[in-house]
Amino acid sequence: MELDIRYARSGGVAIAYQVVGDGDIDLVYVPDYMSNLVYGWASPYWPAFYERLARSFRLILFDKRGTGLSDHGGQFAALETRMDDLRAVLDDVGSTNAVVLSAHEGSAMAALYAATYPERVRALVLFHPGPDFAEDDSEAQEELADLRDRWGTRAYSDELLLHGCQTLYEREEDREWFANHLRVGASPAVAYALNRAFLETDLSEVLPAVRAPTLVLYRRGSIGEGPALEVAHLISGARCIPVSGTDYFGIFLSLDIADELERFIAGEEVVEVPDTVLATVLFTDIVASTARIAELGDRAWRELLDQHHSFVRRELGRFRGEERDTAGDGFFATFDGPARAIRCAQAVVEGMHALGLEVRAGVHTGECELHDGKVAGLAVSIGARVAAAAGPGEVFVSQTVKDLVAGTGLALEARGERELKGVPGTWRLYAATEAME
């Protein structure tokens, strides 16, 4: 089958994609770790899987930023950057409501996308969305170091197959194909960054915010069965069913997945208007404003406050934030990505120094309720309390935010556990410092 390669532009970066079939329902496949659109079609397994899906759907395939035929482009491992890339591809093909199918590492971005843009996701389908590891897991860190040193070697790829896909390990030609699949899919540095981000990302607080009809697929007896069941438990109403095979990876080995997708989509109603959305909230506040009013007088203070407001609104526009409320000398805004919210907060805090003002800020990500265009709910209250805990010139973030910004280059410094007024339990807070190299 001859297929053209197209490119969608995402922030100046070219993302390679293909469209296969002309079904009435769009299905986009988010690959695990890496892919290569040309090499995929030349493989002994992917074509049959793609063609089976294309008989039922308009299938959209793409190479993630930094992998395959797509540009590298900066923070390629960051979840919100990859969400932007997926949205750019779907916009380019005119898809406004797609089924999102993902596997393994790709499931984190797919789930976050579904929670953040519920109006654009008809259904979410996750194949073996784990296992995940604790950030301080020494064994996982050793595996990362080994990957960095041996990625692309035949010995390393054979070990991956022996551990995760016995079916491909059995034949020499399959082992050779898989080694080349890794090599043309990602460089050692890219593979390391993607795996490290996967290691450091925790979606346990985000998955309950997924409202799209969700199907979780797993293979009985594989190492992915347990984590798949846990993910399905965290997503309200998710169905979890087994598919053929026992291997951990190699989604293309289960052609019956297309049958399960057909049955699942046929039985689900399309959610037209979501009443909740996953959002990152940002609160800013001028420190010691009452004392400055007394020092400057009302008129001078109003002029200074106008400069403050103009600057904050300019930064909100630059980082794609949406102003939700302005109360006195503070701002409440929402973002579709936590890293952008943090960088906006840092820019505001830094920019206020020139005006002789000290600002504090707080960032939290959570499920928010939508009421007539307004955002409300516990997540908003938590964001306000996180900001209140920060000191002059500080940007505080919640644990949930920290778990979502792996691969962004942001440095977060632990500031201990705090009680937040009116919010149950204790919360781990972090201060955003300079960006990491």
Buried (B, 14 or more C-beta within 10 A) or exposed (E): EEEEEBBBEBEEBBBBBBBBBEBEBBBBBBBBBBBBBBBBBEBEBBBEBBBBBBEBBBBBBBBBBBBBBBBEBBBBBBBBBBBBBBBBBBBBBEBEBBBBBBBBBBBBBBBBBBBBBBEBBBBBBBBBBBBBBEBEEEEBBEBBEEBBEBBBBBEBBBBBBEEBBBBBBEEEEBBEBBBBBBBBBBBBEBBBBBBBBBBBBBBEBBBBBBBBBBBBBBBEEBBBBEBBEBBBEBBEEBBBEBBEBBBBBBBBBBBEBBEBBBEBBEEBEEBEEBEBBBBBBBBBBBBEBEEBBEEBEEEEBEEBBEEBBEBBBEBBEEBBBBBBEBEEBBBBBBBBBBBBBBBBBBBBBEBBEEBEBBBBBBBBBBBBBBEEEEBEBBBBBBBBBBBBBBEEBBBBBBBBBBBBBBBBBBEBEEBEEBEBEEBEEEBBBBBBEEEEE
